[in-house]
Amino acid sequence: MEPNTEKVVKIPNNLDSLSLVRQEVKTFLIDDFPLDAVGKVIFCIDEIVTNIIEHGFPNKTNSLIQVRMIKTSKDLKFIITDSGIPFDPTKKKSDTWKHLYESGSDGGFGLRSVKKIMTVEYKRLVAESLNELTLSYTRINR
């Protein structure tokens, strides 16, 4: 693996774009990370981008979502930027798995899963009216 590798992908904010983002993440990671880690990361990015598309643009305004992928020998970072409505997932209390299941809740499982797999940081870029979500995954050496 090169010391630092970076790639930026911009996708339209529609669900048809999810297969593109999954493929881009897989291609970015597949040669340097174990398949189980690649699968977990793809799941997380897919979940976050799906939430942005479904909840961040209630008026279905056309926009782009940027996914910046950074790979080092120690970790992965995915910086996802969008112009949807502000939402800080780090402030959302994660219900327990049991509560989510018993309540019959329609949501919450994905975000809770992402928080279990990756470190999540949110920043509102006020001047640009953008949301910036950073997902980090620490490489476990084998």
Secondary structure by P-SEA (a helix, b strand, c coil): cccbbbbbbbbcccccaaaaaaaaaaaaccccccaaaaaaaaaaaaaaaaaaaacccccccbbbbbbbbbbcccbbbbbbbbccccccccccccccaaaaaaaccccaaaaaaaaacbbbbbbccccccbbbbbbbbbbbcc
